[in-house]
Amino acid sequence: MDATIVESPSAKAVEKCRSAARVGVDAVEAADDSVDDWAAHIQAMADLEAGRNTEAETKAIWTETRTAGPGRVTLFEQAAADYQDVRAVCADVDAVDMTAEQQGAIDGCRVLGEETDKALSAARNAVAEWKAHLAAMAHRRSGHLDPGAATTLWLAAYEKAPVNIDAFHDAEAAFRAARADCSTPKQ
């Protein structure tokens, strides 16, 4: 006799919700990588100005972040799009026939979803600035942007960037706190 285990619809809904939440976790992790590149790029300038970095050290950091940046921006954009496709899964679960444990799991993942949305919104702002700066650097390197204009754009970005970087880090901290209440599968 075949002893097939049949999961209840409620158990399947919880697992589907947890899997969707995992897609959000992956998106925030991709955001973190991209925003960290931008933050390191900005911090290198601050450290140069403060005398904590040499010009050579600063240029090495800038080269590293400039090189990794486009790929990490693309990974973030794809991960955020993937999450957008599943972000409503937990909110759409009908928890009427669920056990208290299942309801708790759904509630925890719903909170995580709210914090994921906030973190990704903040990340989009920071990553948009980083993406614009990456484009300006590429235009400058290809000769399509005047050095004076490039410097003006850089200094404006340098002054503005900490606001959106810090907003992401604040939202990311709330997201990380909410992760404890939503057990997501490993990817």
Residue frames as a rotation matrix with the C-alpha (Angstrom) as fourth column:
MET 1
0.582 0.814 0.000 0.00
0.814 -0.582 0.000 0.00
0.000 0.000 -1.000 0.00
ASP 2
-0.302 -0.650 0.697 1.31
0.624 -0.688 -0.371 3.43
0.721 0.322 0.613 -0.93
ALA 3
0.239 0.312 -0.920 1.46
0.936 -0.326 0.132 5.67
-0.259 -0.892 -0.370 2.13
THR 4
-0.333 -0.293 0.896 1.27
0.644 -0.765 -0.010 9.05
0.688 0.574 0.444 0.42
ILE 5
-0.410 0.149 -0.900 1.21
0.751 -0.505 -0.426 12.01
-0.517 -0.851 0.095 2.75
VAL 6
0.003 0.512 0.859 -1.30
0.796 -0.521 0.307 14.60
0.605 0.683 -0.409 1.69
GLU 7
-0.900 -0.315 -0.302 -0.74
0.432 -0.743 -0.511 18.14
-0.063 -0.590 0.805 2.91
SER 8
0.096 0.955 -0.281 -3.79
0.840 -0.229 -0.492 20.11
-0.535 -0.189 -0.824 3.91
PRO 9
0.398 0.112 0.911 -4.69
0.724 -0.648 -0.237 23.19
0.563 0.754 -0.339 1.90
SER 10
0.995 -0.035 0.089 -3.77
-0.083 -0.776 0.626 25.28
0.047 -0.630 -0.775 4.96
ALA 11
0.425 -0.897 0.123 -0.31
0.283 0.261 0.923 23.71
-0.860 -0.357 0.364 5.19
LYS 12
0.022 -0.374 0.927 0.20
0.998 0.068 0.003 24.29
-0.064 0.925 0.375 1.46
ALA 13
0.740 0.318 0.593 -0.84
0.395 -0.919 -0.001 27.92
0.544 0.235 -0.805 1.85
VAL 14
0.869 -0.482 -0.112 1.66
-0.100 -0.392 0.914 28.42
-0.485 -0.783 -0.389 4.67
GLU 15
0.085 -0.889 0.450 4.47
0.612 0.403 0.680 26.90
-0.786 0.218 0.579 2.60
LYS 16
0.208 0.056 0.977 3.52
0.927 -0.331 -0.178 28.99
0.313 0.942 -0.121 -0.43
CYS 17
0.961 0.160 0.227 3.54
0.071 -0.931 0.357 32.10
0.268 -0.327 -0.906 1.76
ARG 18
0.605 -0.796 -0.022 6.93
0.042 0.004 0.999 31.20
-0.795 -0.605 0.035 3.23
SER 19
-0.015 -0.606 0.796 8.34
0.911 0.320 0.260 30.60
-0.412 0.729 0.547 -0.25
ALA 20
0.537 0.274 0.798 7.06
0.627 -0.762 -0.160 33.99
0.564 0.586 -0.581 -1.40
ALA 21
0.976 -0.214 -0.034 8.61
-0.117 -0.654 0.747 35.59
-0.183 -0.725 -0.664 1.68
ARG 22
0.291 -0.916 0.276 11.91
0.519 0.394 0.758 33.93
-0.803 -0.077 0.590 0.73
VAL 23
0.167 -0.174 0.970 11.79
0.945 -0.253 -0.208 35.68
0.282 0.952 0.122 -2.64
GLY 24
0.872 0.194 0.450 11.49
0.073 -0.960 0.272 38.93
0.485 -0.204 -0.850 -0.70
VAL 25
0.742 -0.670 -0.023 14.44
0.064 0.036 0.997 38.00
-0.667 -0.742 0.070 1.50
ASP 26
0.066 -0.726 0.684 16.50
0.911 0.323 0.255 37.37
-0.407 0.607 0.683 -1.63
ALA 27
0.444 0.169 0.880 15.47
0.656 -0.730 -0.191 40.77
0.611 0.662 -0.435 -3.02
VAL 28
0.980 -0.100 0.173 16.49
-0.189 -0.742 0.643 42.61
0.064 -0.662 -0.746 0.15
GLU 29
0.455 -0.869 0.193 19.80
0.358 0.377 0.854 40.73
-0.815 -0.320 0.483 0.20
ALA 30
0.045 -0.400 0.916 20.42
0.996 -0.049 -0.071 41.79
0.073 0.915 0.396 -3.42
ALA 31
0.773 0.271 0.574 19.50
0.247 -0.961 0.122 45.35
0.584 0.047 -0.810 -2.46
ASP 32
0.878 -0.468 -0.097 21.98
0.004 -0.195 0.981 45.20
-0.478 -0.862 -0.169 0.40
ASP 33
0.124 -0.871 0.475 24.79
0.823 0.358 0.442 44.20
-0.555 0.336 0.761 -1.97
SER 34
0.112 -0.028 0.993 24.01
0.843 -0.526 -0.110 47.03
0.526 0.850 -0.035 -4.37
VAL 35
0.886 0.248 0.392 23.49
0.023 -0.868 0.497 49.70
0.463 -0.431 -0.775 -1.70
ASP 36
0.716 -0.686 -0.129 26.67
0.311 0.147 0.939 48.54
-0.626 -0.712 0.319 0.04
ASP 37
-0.031 -0.713 0.701 28.61
0.999 -0.008 0.036 49.21
-0.020 0.701 0.713 -3.17
TRP 38
0.345 0.251 0.904 27.20
0.408 -0.908 0.096 52.74
0.845 0.336 -0.416 -3.29
ALA 39
0.999 0.038 0.035 27.87
-0.017 -0.384 0.923 53.27
0.049 -0.922 -0.383 0.41
ALA 40
0.402 -0.915 0.036 31.48
0.688 0.328 0.647 52.08
-0.604 -0.235 0.761 0.01
HIS 41
-0.018 -0.349 0.937 31.91
0.904 -0.406 -0.134 54.37
0.427 0.844 0.323 -2.99
ILE 42
0.637 0.354 0.685 30.63
0.064 -0.909 0.411 57.33
0.768 -0.218 -0.602 -0.96
GLN 43
0.958 -0.268 -0.104 32.57
0.118 0.038 0.992 56.36
-0.262 -0.963 0.068 2.18
ALA 44
0.220 -0.922 0.318 35.79
0.969 0.243 0.035 56.18
-0.109 0.300 0.948 0.17
MET 45
0.053 -0.138 0.989 35.39
0.446 -0.883 -0.147 59.87
0.893 0.449 0.015 -0.69
ALA 46
0.862 0.308 0.402 34.59
-0.209 -0.507 0.836 60.78
0.461 -0.805 -0.373 2.91
ASP 47
0.777 -0.622 -0.097 37.63
0.472 0.474 0.744 58.84
-0.416 -0.624 0.662 4.09
LEU 48
0.021 -0.759 0.651 39.82
0.934 -0.217 -0.283 60.54
0.356 0.614 0.705 1.49
GLU 49
0.321 0.190 0.928 38.61
0.073 -0.982 0.176 63.96
0.944 0.011 -0.329 2.62
ALA 50
0.940 0.102 0.326 39.24
-0.312 -0.138 0.940 63.03
0.141 -0.985 -0.098 6.27
GLY 51
0.091 -0.996 -0.019 42.72
-0.946 -0.080 -0.315 61.68
0.312 0.047 -0.949 5.55
ARG 52
0.250 0.066 0.966 41.82
-0.616 0.780 0.106 58.09
-0.747 -0.622 0.235 6.42
ASN 53
0.661 -0.058 0.748 42.45
0.542 0.727 -0.422 56.85
-0.520 0.684 0.512 2.86
THR 54
-0.526 -0.767 -0.367 45.19
0.064 -0.466 0.882 57.67
-0.848 0.441 0.294 0.43
GLU 55
0.003 0.489 -0.872 44.24
-0.888 -0.399 -0.227 58.65
-0.459 0.775 0.433 -3.09
ALA 56
-0.663 -0.324 -0.675 45.43
-0.631 0.727 0.272 55.22
0.402 0.606 -0.686 -4.28
GLU 57
-0.928 0.366 0.073 43.28
0.233 0.721 -0.653 53.41
-0.292 -0.589 -0.754 -1.68
THR 58
-0.192 0.894 -0.404 40.28
-0.295 -0.445 -0.846 55.52
-0.936 -0.043 0.349 -2.64
LYS 59
-0.135 0.094 -0.986 40.75
-0.988 -0.084 0.127 54.84
-0.071 0.992 0.104 -6.34
ALA 60
-0.932 -0.214 -0.294 41.05
-0.238 0.970 0.047 51.10
0.275 0.113 -0.955 -5.63
ILE 61
-0.633 0.773 0.047 37.72
0.263 0.271 -0.926 51.16
-0.728 -0.574 -0.375 -3.75
TRP 62
0.014 0.651 -0.759 36.12
-0.632 -0.582 -0.512 53.16
-0.775 0.486 0.403 -6.52
THR 63
-0.511 -0.256 -0.821 37.40
-0.831 0.392 0.395 50.72
0.221 0.884 -0.413 -9.14
GLU 64
-0.992 0.126 -0.011 36.08
0.123 0.939 -0.321 47.76
-0.031 -0.319 -0.947 -7.17
THR 65
-0.353 0.924 -0.148 32.63
0.207 -0.077 -0.975 49.27
-0.912 -0.375 -0.164 -6.63
ARG 66
-0.057 0.289 -0.955 32.43
-0.829 -0.547 -0.116 50.66
-0.557 0.785 0.271 -10.18
THR 67
-0.743 -0.312 -0.592 33.28
-0.614 0.670 0.418 47.24
0.266 0.674 -0.689 -11.58
ALA 68
-0.908 0.410 -0.092 30.87
0.410 0.818 -0.403 45.27
-0.090 -0.403 -0.911 -9.37
GLY 69
-0.698 0.618 -0.361 28.15
-0.247 -0.682 -0.689 47.92
-0.672 -0.391 0.629 -9.42
PRO 70
-0.405 0.608 -0.683 26.33
-0.908 -0.179 0.380 47.31
0.109 0.773 0.624 -12.71
GLY 71
-0.582 0.153 -0.798 26.01
-0.070 0.969 0.236 43.57
0.810 0.194 -0.554 -12.12
ARG 72
-0.844 0.250 -0.474 24.74
0.529 0.250 -0.811 44.06
-0.084 -0.935 -0.344 -8.59
VAL 73
-0.638 0.664 -0.391 22.26
-0.578 -0.748 -0.327 46.70
-0.510 0.017 0.860 -9.73
THR 74
-0.381 0.470 -0.796 20.95
-0.737 0.366 0.568 44.26
0.558 0.803 0.207 -12.33
LEU 75
-0.717 0.089 -0.691 20.69
0.345 0.907 -0.241 41.47
0.605 -0.412 -0.681 -9.75
PHE 76
-0.842 0.436 -0.319 18.77
0.151 -0.378 -0.914 43.78
-0.519 -0.817 0.252 -7.42
GLU 77
-0.502 0.683 -0.530 16.39
-0.835 -0.541 0.094 44.90
-0.223 0.491 0.842 -10.16
GLN 78
-0.420 0.324 -0.848 15.68
-0.395 0.776 0.492 41.29
0.817 0.541 -0.198 -11.16
ALA 79
-0.801 0.089 -0.592 15.22
0.515 0.606 -0.606 40.14
0.305 -0.790 -0.531 -7.56
ALA 80
-0.780 0.547 -0.303 12.88
-0.190 -0.669 -0.719 43.07
-0.596 -0.503 0.625 -6.85
ALA 81
-0.375 0.644 -0.667 10.86
-0.902 -0.085 0.424 42.22
0.216 0.761 0.612 -9.97
ASP 82
-0.589 0.118 -0.800 10.69
0.054 0.993 0.107 38.57
0.807 0.020 -0.591 -8.90
TYR 83
-0.877 0.261 -0.403 9.39
0.427 0.040 -0.903 39.63
-0.219 -0.965 -0.146 -5.50
GLN 84
-0.670 0.656 -0.347 6.82
-0.661 -0.740 -0.122 41.94
-0.337 0.148 0.930 -7.09
ASP 85
-0.457 0.466 -0.757 5.40
-0.539 0.532 0.653 38.88
0.707 0.707 0.008 -8.84
VAL 86
-0.224 0.316 -0.922 4.73
0.488 0.855 0.175 37.09
0.844 -0.411 -0.345 -5.51
ARG 87
-0.900 -0.316 0.299 4.43
-0.062 -0.587 -0.807 39.88
0.431 -0.745 0.509 -2.95
ALA 88
-0.257 0.891 0.374 0.66
-0.911 -0.352 0.214 39.47
0.323 -0.285 0.902 -2.47
VAL 89
-0.297 0.143 -0.944 0.78
-0.071 0.983 0.172 35.71
0.952 0.118 -0.281 -1.80
CYS 90
-0.820 -0.062 -0.570 0.73
0.528 0.305 -0.793 36.00
0.223 -0.950 -0.217 2.01
ALA 91
-0.843 0.524 -0.121 -1.80
-0.421 -0.783 -0.457 38.82
-0.334 -0.335 0.881 2.06
ASP 92
-0.289 0.753 -0.591 -4.15
-0.858 0.070 0.510 36.77
0.425 0.654 0.626 -0.11
VAL 93
-0.819 -0.048 -0.572 -4.19
0.116 0.962 -0.247 33.72
0.562 -0.269 -0.782 2.18
ASP 94
0.217 0.914 0.344 -7.57
-0.594 -0.155 0.789 32.95
0.774 -0.376 0.509 3.72
ALA 95
-0.737 -0.676 -0.008 -6.61
-0.349 0.391 -0.851 31.91
0.578 -0.625 -0.525 7.25
VAL 96
0.084 0.889 0.451 -10.10
-0.926 -0.097 0.365 30.99
0.368 -0.448 0.815 8.46
ASP 97
0.908 0.354 -0.226 -9.53
-0.286 0.915 0.285 27.22
0.308 -0.195 0.931 8.66
MET 98
0.066 -0.976 -0.207 -5.94
-0.135 0.197 -0.971 27.39
0.989 0.092 -0.119 9.88
THR 99
0.413 -0.085 -0.907 -4.55
0.852 0.387 0.352 26.23
0.321 -0.918 0.233 13.17
ALA 100
0.953 -0.100 -0.287 -3.19
0.073 -0.842 0.535 28.87
-0.295 -0.531 -0.795 15.53
GLU 101
0.071 -0.992 0.100 0.34
0.305 0.117 0.945 27.85
-0.950 -0.037 0.311 14.55
GLN 102
-0.226 -0.099 0.969 -0.43
0.970 0.066 0.233 28.22
-0.087 0.993 0.081 10.86
GLN 103
0.766 0.559 0.318 -2.13
0.570 -0.819 0.066 31.57
0.297 0.131 -0.946 11.46
GLY 104
0.710 -0.578 -0.403 0.92
0.060 -0.521 0.852 32.73
-0.702 -0.629 -0.335 13.41
ALA 105
-0.254 -0.818 0.515 3.18
0.652 0.249 0.716 31.72
-0.715 0.518 0.470 10.53
ILE 106
0.096 0.381 0.919 1.05
0.943 -0.330 0.039 33.65
0.318 0.863 -0.391 8.04
ASP 107
0.948 0.292 -0.124 0.89
0.318 -0.869 0.378 36.70
0.003 -0.398 -0.917 10.32
GLY 108
0.349 -0.902 -0.255 4.67
0.204 -0.193 0.960 36.68
-0.915 -0.387 0.117 10.76
CYS 109
-0.433 -0.499 0.751 5.23
0.810 0.149 0.566 36.44
-0.395 0.854 0.340 7.03
ARG 110
0.505 0.649 0.569 2.72
0.795 -0.607 -0.013 39.22
0.336 0.459 -0.822 6.38
VAL 111
0.871 -0.266 -0.414 4.69
0.063 -0.774 0.630 41.51
-0.488 -0.575 -0.657 8.72
LEU 112
-0.149 -0.966 0.212 7.88
0.395 0.138 0.908 40.46
-0.907 0.219 0.361 6.97
GLY 113
-0.074 0.207 0.976 6.21
0.997 -0.013 0.078 41.32
0.029 0.978 -0.205 3.65
GLU 114
0.908 0.415 0.051 5.38
0.409 -0.907 0.106 44.81
0.090 -0.075 -0.993 4.91
GLU 115
0.554 -0.775 -0.303 8.97
-0.117 -0.433 0.894 45.33
-0.824 -0.460 -0.331 6.03
THR 116
-0.238 -0.579 0.780 10.26
0.743 0.409 0.530 43.88
-0.626 0.705 0.333 2.74
ASP 117
0.459 0.495 0.738 8.17
0.855 -0.471 -0.216 46.43
0.241 0.730 -0.640 0.84
LYS 118
0.974 -0.107 -0.200 9.63
-0.012 -0.904 0.426 49.27
-0.227 -0.413 -0.882 2.95
ALA 119
0.169 -0.981 0.090 13.20
0.094 0.107 0.990 48.02
-0.981 -0.159 0.110 2.53
LEU 120
-0.202 -0.226 0.953 12.82
0.915 0.304 0.266 47.60
-0.350 0.925 0.146 -1.22
SER 121
0.786 0.501 0.362 11.25
0.589 -0.786 -0.189 51.04
0.189 0.362 -0.913 -1.57
ALA 122
0.774 -0.572 -0.273 14.20
-0.248 -0.669 0.701 52.59
-0.583 -0.475 -0.659 0.26
ALA 123
-0.086 -0.835 0.544 16.61
0.382 0.476 0.792 50.48
-0.920 0.276 0.278 -1.77
ARG 124
0.347 0.264 0.900 15.09
0.936 -0.036 -0.351 51.64
-0.060 0.964 -0.260 -5.04
ASN 125
1.000 0.024 0.000 15.89
0.024 -1.000 -0.004 55.25
0.000 0.003 -1.000 -4.10
ALA 126
0.398 -0.917 0.028 19.50
-0.386 -0.139 0.912 54.49
-0.833 -0.374 -0.409 -3.15
VAL 127
-0.128 -0.444 0.887 20.08
0.579 0.692 0.430 52.16
-0.805 0.569 0.169 -6.10
ALA 128
0.735 0.412 0.539 18.62
0.678 -0.411 -0.610 54.71
-0.030 0.813 -0.581 -8.53
GLU 129
0.850 -0.492 -0.187 21.25
-0.441 -0.860 0.258 57.21
-0.287 -0.137 -0.948 -7.37
TRP 130
0.011 -0.872 0.489 23.98
-0.190 0.478 0.858 54.58
-0.982 -0.102 -0.161 -7.68
LYS 131
0.189 0.142 0.972 22.76
0.816 0.528 -0.236 53.56
-0.547 0.837 -0.017 -11.12
ALA 132
0.973 0.172 0.155 22.79
0.227 -0.828 -0.512 57.21
0.040 0.533 -0.845 -12.25
HIS 133
0.536 -0.842 -0.065 26.32
-0.634 -0.452 0.628 57.63
-0.558 -0.295 -0.776 -10.91
LEU 134
-0.061 -0.529 0.847 27.46
0.275 0.806 0.523 54.41
-0.960 0.265 0.097 -12.62
ALA 135
0.572 0.342 0.746 26.03
0.800 -0.030 -0.599 55.75
-0.182 0.939 -0.291 -15.89
ALA 136
0.965 -0.246 -0.094 27.78
-0.254 -0.963 -0.085 59.09
-0.069 0.105 -0.992 -15.40
MET 137
0.182 -0.949 0.259 31.09
-0.425 0.161 0.891 57.31
-0.887 -0.272 -0.374 -14.75
ALA 138
0.034 -0.121 0.992 30.63
0.683 0.727 0.065 55.21
-0.729 0.676 0.107 -17.89
HIS 139
0.856 0.316 0.409 29.81
0.516 -0.580 -0.631 58.32
0.038 0.751 -0.659 -19.93
ARG 140
0.756 -0.640 -0.137 32.86
-0.533 -0.724 0.437 60.09
-0.379 -0.257 -0.889 -18.52
ARG 141
-0.013 -0.808 0.589 35.14
-0.096 0.587 0.804 57.14
-0.995 -0.047 -0.085 -19.25
SER 142
0.090 0.111 0.990 33.82
0.876 0.464 -0.131 56.93
-0.474 0.879 -0.055 -22.83
GLY 143
-0.845 -0.535 0.011 34.36
0.490 -0.765 0.418 60.66
-0.216 0.359 0.908 -23.40
HIS 144
-0.301 0.824 0.480 30.66
0.634 -0.203 0.746 61.53
0.712 0.529 -0.462 -23.57
LEU 145
0.811 0.522 -0.265 30.66
0.540 -0.490 0.685 63.61
0.227 -0.698 -0.679 -20.38
ASP 146
0.322 -0.664 0.675 32.81
-0.134 -0.738 -0.662 66.65
0.937 0.122 -0.327 -19.80
PRO 147
-0.394 -0.561 -0.728 35.14
0.626 0.416 -0.660 66.31
0.673 -0.716 0.187 -16.75
GLY 148
-0.939 0.068 0.337 33.74
-0.250 -0.807 -0.535 69.48
0.236 -0.587 0.775 -15.18
ALA 149
-0.008 1.000 -0.024 30.16
-0.833 0.006 0.554 68.25
0.554 0.025 0.832 -15.57
ALA 150
0.188 0.009 -0.982 31.17
0.205 0.978 0.048 64.84
0.961 -0.210 0.182 -14.22
THR 151
-0.792 -0.540 -0.285 32.70
0.407 -0.120 -0.905 66.46
0.455 -0.833 0.315 -11.13
THR 152
-0.681 0.615 0.397 29.58
-0.693 -0.717 -0.079 68.54
0.236 -0.328 0.915 -10.55
LEU 153
0.301 0.810 -0.504 27.36
-0.551 0.579 0.601 65.46
0.779 0.097 0.620 -10.83
TRP 154
-0.107 -0.435 -0.894 29.65
0.458 0.777 -0.433 63.49
0.883 -0.456 0.116 -8.50
LEU 155
-0.948 -0.303 0.096 29.74
0.069 -0.491 -0.868 66.16
0.310 -0.817 0.487 -5.80
ALA 156
-0.299 0.920 0.252 25.94
-0.896 -0.362 0.258 66.50
0.329 -0.149 0.933 -5.88
ALA 157
0.413 0.422 -0.807 25.54
-0.218 0.906 0.362 62.72
0.884 0.027 0.466 -5.64
TYR 158
-0.462 -0.711 -0.530 28.14
0.427 0.345 -0.836 62.54
0.777 -0.612 0.145 -2.87
GLU 159
-0.893 0.153 0.423 26.24
-0.404 -0.686 -0.606 65.10
0.197 -0.712 0.674 -0.79
LYS 160
-0.049 0.999 -0.012 22.82
-0.956 -0.043 0.289 63.54
0.288 0.025 0.957 -1.38
ALA 161
-0.154 -0.026 -0.988 23.62
-0.321 0.947 0.025 59.82
0.935 0.321 -0.154 -1.17
PRO 162
-0.950 -0.296 -0.097 23.83
-0.032 0.401 -0.916 59.35
0.310 -0.867 -0.390 2.62
VAL 163
-0.447 0.857 0.257 20.14
-0.852 -0.320 -0.414 60.22
-0.272 -0.404 0.873 3.05
ASN 164
0.463 0.681 -0.567 18.94
-0.835 0.549 -0.022 57.32
0.296 0.484 0.823 0.88
ILE 165
-0.291 -0.631 -0.720 21.68
-0.174 0.774 -0.608 54.95
0.941 -0.052 -0.335 2.00
ASP 166
-0.955 -0.068 0.290 20.75
-0.291 0.000 -0.957 55.57
0.065 -0.998 -0.020 5.65
ALA 167
-0.072 0.995 0.064 17.04
-0.978 -0.057 -0.202 55.23
-0.197 -0.077 0.977 4.88
PHE 168
0.316 0.124 -0.941 17.72
-0.513 0.856 -0.060 51.82
0.798 0.502 0.334 3.35
HIS 169
-0.656 -0.647 -0.390 19.82
-0.022 0.532 -0.847 50.71
0.755 -0.547 -0.363 6.32
ASP 170
-0.729 0.481 0.487 17.05
-0.648 -0.255 -0.718 51.79
-0.221 -0.839 0.498 8.72
ALA 171
0.326 0.895 -0.305 14.42
-0.945 0.314 -0.089 49.90
0.016 0.317 0.948 6.72
GLU 172
0.044 -0.403 -0.914 16.73
-0.358 0.848 -0.391 46.92
0.933 0.344 -0.106 6.41
ALA 173
-0.903 -0.370 0.218 17.13
-0.310 0.209 -0.927 46.78
0.298 -0.905 -0.304 10.21
ALA 174
-0.233 0.905 0.356 13.34
-0.851 -0.013 -0.525 46.61
-0.471 -0.425 0.773 10.64
PHE 175
0.439 0.313 -0.842 13.20
-0.771 0.613 -0.174 43.95
0.462 0.725 0.511 7.91
ARG 176
-0.441 -0.708 -0.552 15.86
-0.266 0.690 -0.673 41.85
0.857 -0.150 -0.493 9.68
ALA 177
-0.821 0.210 0.532 13.93
-0.538 0.029 -0.842 42.09
-0.192 -0.977 0.089 12.96
ALA 178
0.189 0.980 -0.066 10.77
-0.923 0.154 -0.352 40.86
-0.335 0.128 0.934 11.21
ARG 179
-0.101 -0.280 -0.955 12.60
-0.714 0.688 -0.126 37.86
0.692 0.669 -0.269 9.70
ALA 180
-0.915 -0.297 0.271 12.54
-0.398 0.572 -0.717 36.12
0.058 -0.764 -0.642 13.08
ASP 181
-0.339 0.883 0.324 8.76
-0.443 0.154 -0.883 35.77
-0.830 -0.443 0.339 12.81
CYS 182
0.735 0.538 -0.414 8.71
-0.615 0.271 -0.740 34.22
-0.286 0.798 0.530 9.33
SER 183
-0.069 -0.739 0.670 10.62
-0.157 0.671 0.724 31.02
-0.985 -0.055 -0.162 8.74
THR 184
0.620 0.233 -0.750 11.59
-0.739 -0.150 -0.657 30.97
-0.265 0.961 0.079 5.08
PRO 185
0.869 -0.325 0.373 13.09
0.379 0.922 -0.078 28.06
-0.318 0.209 0.925 3.15
LYS 186
-0.002 -0.950 -0.312 16.77
-0.098 -0.310 0.946 28.23
-0.995 0.033 -0.092 2.28
GLN 187
0.929 0.264 -0.259 17.59
-0.256 -0.047 -0.966 28.88
-0.267 0.963 0.024 -1.35
